[in-house]
C-alpha cells in the first residue's frame, strides 16, 4: 500500500484530521465500487480505523446497469473480505435511460446510507479526488453557479443523518492508483467513464490531465478550495440567522419570524437552506426564486410551502409516493424508518387520516407527516403516537432530511 507515489499512513491521518473528531473506535462506511479511487479509499480507511480500534464497512452497490454488475460486486466483496474488511452489497436495479448518471449517483448514495443505518455508522466516506473536484467546478461554472456552487464538493457535509466525508479531494488520482497497485489489486474500470456522451467525460478529455497532476487541475482544485472556505464562512452566518429567526420541528416543519429573518441577502440564503430542509431536496431552489418568495411572504417553491405568518412546511402535492417499510427506508427525502413494522407495510403521507394531534401542530403539517399502512389500512403514525400499542412503539420515523440547513 506504501509504494512509490502512494499515500502513506501519516499523510492520510493528516487528511482525516480536519474532518473529525471521530471519537474512540469509529465505525465508518466507505462507498467501494471496485474502481481504483474507491479501492484506495477503502484500503487507507481500513488501516486508519484499525489503528484507532474502530472498523470499516465497505458499502458496495450493484447498480444493475451492466450484465456483469452483480459478479463485479461479488468480486469486490471478496477483495474486501480477503483484507479483513466487512462488506455489504446493496442492489439498485436501475433501468437504462435519460439521466442515468444522475439517477445512479442518487440511488448509490441512498443505498450507502442504508448500509450506514444497518451497521450504526455515523460517517460515510466517498472517494472523489482532485480531478473530480476540478471537473465539478468547471461544470458548475458553465451552468452559471454562484460562489457556493463553485466551492465544488464539500469535504464534509451532513446528509440523511450521517456525515458524508471526502478526504481525498486534494489528492491527485495517480497517487490513488499507486495505493491500489502497491496492494496488488487490478481495479474494475467502469466503461461509462470513457463514454463521451456524458458531459463530465468530455470535459475530462478536454482538460487533458488524466493523472490529475498538471497545473490546470491543480489551479481549479485550489480555486474550489478558496470558494469552499468562503462557503464555510457564509454557512456560519446563515446558521446564525436561522437560529435567530426560525424554529425547526422534528415533525418536518419550521416556524419563521419573518421580521427577524429580514430581507437582505443573508435572509435569502437562510430561507433557501430552510426550503431545502423542509422539502427534503438535495439542493436549494435558485436564489432569484427564493428572493421572490421572500418578497411575497407566501407561496410554494422547491417542494415546500410558505404560508402567511411564517409557517414553512412540505408542499403536499410534491410528496413522494409510498415506499416499502423496510428498516432504514427513507421516505420523501425527509424521514427514515427505525425499527421493523409488520410485513407488507409501506410508508407514505398521513393525508386525510383523522387522528388526534396536539393543538400546536397545524393540520396542514399533519397531512404531510409519514404514516405506515398495509393494504391501505393505517397501521401506525409514529409522529402522532398512533397506536399506543407496544408492537408499534419500537417503530420510529425520524426527521432526517437529505440536506441539513447550511450543509
Secondary structure, DSSP 8 states (H G I E B T S, - for coil): ---TT---HHHHHHHHHTT----SS-EEEEE--SSHHHHHHHHHHHHHHHTTT-EEEEEEEE---STTHHHHHHHHHHHHHHTT-EEEEEE-----STTHHHHHHHHHHHHHHHHHHHHT-SEEE----HHHHHHHHHHHHHTT--HHHHT-S-SEEEETTEEEE-TTTTS-HHHHHHHHHHTT------GGGG-TTSHHHHHHHHHT-TTS-SHHHHHHHHHHHHHHHHHHHHHHHHHHHHHHHEEEETTTEEEE-HHHH-SSHHHHHHHHHHHHHHHT-SS---HHHHHHHHHHS-EEETTEEEETTTEEEE-GGG----EE--TT-EETTTEEEES---TT-EEEE-TT------TTS-HHHHHHSEEEEETTEEEEBGGGTBS-SHHHHT-EEEE--SS-TT-
